[in-house]
C-alpha cells in the first residue's frame, strides 16, 4: 500500500502531529505538537516557513529491533517446523544449517530481512548468529560485509549463539568464536542457558571471556514453561559475584510465568539488584510455548515473561521480533509496529503505564548501546509516521500506508518479493 501522503522534500514543519509524551520527556500519554525538519535533522519549528497540516498523525523515531536471527530467516519453505514444537525447531534448524548455510545462502536471506526492516521503519538491529564451529567462520564474515554495506541505513550488531553445553574456555573452539566476536564492531558475547550440573562454572568462565575482551553479554534464558528451570537466578547471582563490568541482557525468561509467584518475584528482585536488562519476544513465545503434540489441545500458558513486574522493579524491558519465517517462528516480517501491536495485546501493556513505547525505542537502544532514538532538535529525522491519531487507531490496523523518513527523505517502502528467495528454497 502506498504512503498515506507525500511530504515535501526536506525543509518543512509537520504541524499538528501526535507524539507519546514520554518521548519528549514529558508527563502524560499522547500530546499534539509540531515537528520541523531541515537538513535531514529535527529542527526548531519556529525557523521554518513551509508547513503541512498532519491532522493528528502519530510520529515515532525509527525503531530499534534488538533481538533477531537474521541467519535463520526465511528458510521455512525448505525447512518447516514439523510439529510447531521447540524441539522440532531446534532439530530442523540444525539440519538446515549444517547442510546449507554457505555465504551464498546466508547473504541473500539476511539481506531480505534487512530490506523488510528498513521498509517498515527500523534503523538499528541486533542479530544472534548460530556460531558453533565451523559455522562461526562462515557466518561472521558475511555479517561484517552486511554491516559495512548497510551502515548508512541500519546500524547492525551481532551476538554469537551457542548452547551452554557447547561452551568451552579459551583453549577450546569457543575461544576462537569469542575472538571473532571481539574482532567485529558491535560484537556481543552470547549463549543459551539451560540446566546443567556445572552450569555455574560455565557462566563464570563465559563472563571471564567477555570481560577479558571488553564485550557485553546477551543470553537466551529459560525459554520453556518448565517452572523448575531457573538459570536466570544463576546469571543474576553470578553477575553480582563476579562483578562483570559489561551490560547483560536476558531474552525470553518464559519459565518465570509458570513459577510460584513469590519465587518468581524473588528472582526478579535479584535481576534488578544485578542490573540485568530483559528482552521479551512474545510472538515467538506464542508460537512455541505450551504447544501440544498434534496441535489438538488448546494452549493455556502463553509464555510471555513478567514484564509489568519487571518494570515495577526498575528493570529495563524491551520487546523485539525474534525469528522470521523459520522453524522457531513461522511468520514475522521484521516490523516493529507489528511487535508493538502484538506485545500490547499479549502483555496487556494498555491500561497500565503510558511509557511502554520506550520498550521499542529508547530501552533497546540503551541496552544495546545504539544511538538513542530522539525527536529533539538536532536528532536525525529518521521517523515513522502513521495516519492513526491515537493508540486505538494505531493498533487496530497494520499501518501499511505509513511514511518512513530517513534523514528527512521519504523512502521507497516496497517490500522484497518472496519469489526472489525461491532459488534457495529447493529441497
Ligand atoms: Zn532468539
Boltz pocket constraint, residues with backbone or C-beta under 6 A from the ligand:
constraints:
  - pocket:
      binder: B
      contacts: [[A, 67], [A, 68], [A, 69], [A, 128], [A, 220], [A, 251], [A, 322], [A, 323]]
      max_distance: 6.0
